[in-house]
Amino acid sequence: MTTVFVLNGPNLGRLGSREPDVYGGGTLVDLQATLEAHAAEVHDIAALTVDFRQTDNEAELISWLHEAVDSASPVIMNPAAFTHYSYALRDAAAQVSGAGIPLIEVHITNPHAREEFRHTSVISGVATGVIAGFGFDSYILALDAIARRLS
């Protein structure tokens, strides 16, 4: 059984109450339940479990990426605001993909359809792939991609 780290950055703990017109009305708990249910559904492709985490702390997110490298765990990551400027997070993400471990950057919204400062990701260049703009389905698509890569 492969454990997929699903790592969520700052302010995502406020889903459901933070700008529901932008991010939708679903909560982080809803997202976790959706992904765990989907992991069970894709079991015939690859045996996956989800280790779902959220932090507002950059250092904690970096340590989780180090943990993913050490355990060879694939990563789905929504770096949130860290997407645009955290070179430390980028360097940690590069260790994941550099070790040949899938790392998929996800976003609930499409950053390119939003404010100009959101158009640049320092993470995308070291990610295996990027999925954005499909709401919670961005995570589902990422989990499907990992399942197919592992099968």
C-alpha positions, 0 to 999 in steps of 0.5 A, a space after each residue: 500500500 502506497 501512502 500519498 501525502 496531500 499537503 495543504 499550505 496557508 489559509 486552506 484550513 479556512 476553506 468553506 468560510 474564506 471567500 466561498 465565491 472564489 474557493 467554493 463552500 466545501 471545507 478542508 474536512 470535506 476535501 479530505 473525506 472526498 480524497 479518502 473515498 476516491 483513494 478507496 475507489 482507485 484501489 483496483 489501479 493502485 493501492 493508495 492511502 491518503 495522509 492529509 495535512 494542512 499548515 500555515 507554517 512554511 517550515 512545517 510544510 518543508 519538513 513534510 516534503 523532507 519526510 516524503 523524500 525519506 519515505 518515498 511517498 508521492 505528494 499532492 501539494 497545494 502550496 497556496 500563497 507559498 506558490 509564488 515566492 517560497 524558494 525554500 519550499 521550491 528547494 524541498 519540492 525539488 528534492 521530492 521530484 529529484 528522487 523520482 517521486 511524483 509531486 503534483 502541484 494543485 490549486 483549487 482555482 486557476 491562478 492564471 485567471 486571477 491577480 497577476 501576482 498569482 501567475 508565477 509559481 516557483 514550484 511548477 518548474 520542479 513539480 511532476 505536473 500541475 493541475 489547477 482550476 477544477 476546484 476539489 477535482 484538481 486533487 482527484 485528478 492528481 490522485 488519479 495521475 499518481 495511481 496511474 504512474 504507480 500501476 
